[in-house]
Amino acid sequence: MAPTRTLRQLPMRLTAGAYIVNTGVEKWQADEQTAAELHGFAATAYPFVKKMDARTFLKVLAGTEIALGAALVLPVVPALVAGMGLTAFSAGLLGLYVRVPGMRQRGSLRPTQQGVPLAKDVWLLGIGTGLVVDDLTSRDVVPPEK
C-alpha cells in the first residue's frame, strides 16, 4: 500500500475501528438481560438468529465487532479487506433499520425517533465503501518501460 493512500485512509479507519472495538468490548461484558434484548431485536430482522442461544449470539457479535474494529485500526490489514468487512457489517446494521418495525416512518426511509441510532450507522457504510473504492481505484500502476 502506498504511504499516501495509507495516510489518506487513516482518519476513517481509526475513527470507525475505535468505535466498533468499543461497542464490541461493551457487548462482550454485557449481562444476560442485554444479551436477551439484543438477541430478540436481531431475531426480528434476521429469523435465523432465533436458533442461537442469546448469550452465544452476543459473544459472536461482540467478537466479530472486536475483530472488525482491530482490522480497521491495524494498517497491516489491506484497506480492501477492512473496507469489505465494514461494508458487510454496516449493511447488516442497516438491514435491522429497514426490517425492524418502528424504526422508519410509515412509507419512508426517514427514521422515527427510535430508528435514529440505527439510521446513523449509514456513516459506517460510507466509510466501508469509501475504503473499497479507494483501494480499487488507487492501484499502483507501473509505468511502461521506455
Secondary structure, DSSP 4 states (H G I P E B T S, - for coil): --HHHHHHHHHHHHHHHHHHHHHHHHHHT--HHHHHHHHHHHHHH-GGGGGS-HHHHHHHHHHHHHHHHHHHH-TTS-HHHHHHHHHHHHHHHHHHHHHSTTSB-TTSSSB-TTTHHHHTTHHHHHHHHHHHHHHHH----PPPP-
